[in-house]
Amino acid sequence: MTEMPPLAILAGGLATRLKPLTEQIPKSLIEVGGQPFIAHQLHLLRRERISRVVLCLGHLGEQIEAFVGNGGQFGVSVAYCYDGSSLLGTGGALRLALGQLGPEFLVMYGDSWLDTEFTPIVEAFRASKKSAVMTVYRNSDRWDRSNIWFENGQIRVYDKKNQLPQMHYIDWGLSMTKADVIAQRAVGTTFDLAEVYGKLAQNGDLGGYEIATRFYEIGSPEGLRETDLLLQNKT
């Protein structure tokens, strides 16, 4: 049986698109499908045999820790890493948490509902010999602007700012990476994980794993409504 790595959930953002809803509670605690969203995520991770989770927190993160605790009620072990006085971005938050994550780990976002099998993604990463593997979905600009040129199992270009005609895919929201590509940046610096992955793609060092079903998210009012409806029907 495949040994599953730890997983980092990036949940430190300000959630400005959901204001005023997120002025008093963090996005991860918004009720979706009858319970706080983070509860759905942790139950999913338990189903996929993830036993160790690190929550990278910022805005109102103490409320998340008070609700989740050590993770025992969800069947997982949960640790915490806080950005501090200023937000560090997705990459900076991971850099701060490396000591709790080990040499390789999965990464997902605190507003993403990613209902898929995790084991094949872990196996694809380890077989690829690449520094990171990102899940991708053939989006063709439907759910958001496509930002990935994906071909023959490899991500040729990953760029959120500059779109190319070959970009038919989008990042699905789950990835696996080696710690050393994050560790190259200094602790406490602010940077985006997309910058790191974009450079890996340029160097031919970013693999892709195609997911056939669309992603769901609660980062926007429309996404929140869709995900709430989806999870209501699952419970």
Secondary structure, 3 states (H helix, E strand, C coil): CCCCCCEEEEECCCCHHHCCCCCCCCHHHCEECCEEHHHHHHHHHHHCCCCEEEEEECCCHHHHHHHHCCCHHHCCEEEEEECCCCCCHHHHHHHHHHHHHCCEEEEEECCEECCCCCHHHHHHHHHHCCCEEEEEEECCCCCCCCCEEEECCEEEEECCCCCCCCCCEEEEEEEEEEHHHHHCCCCCCCCCHHHHHHHHHHCCCEEEEECCCCCEECCCHHHHHHHHHHHHHHC
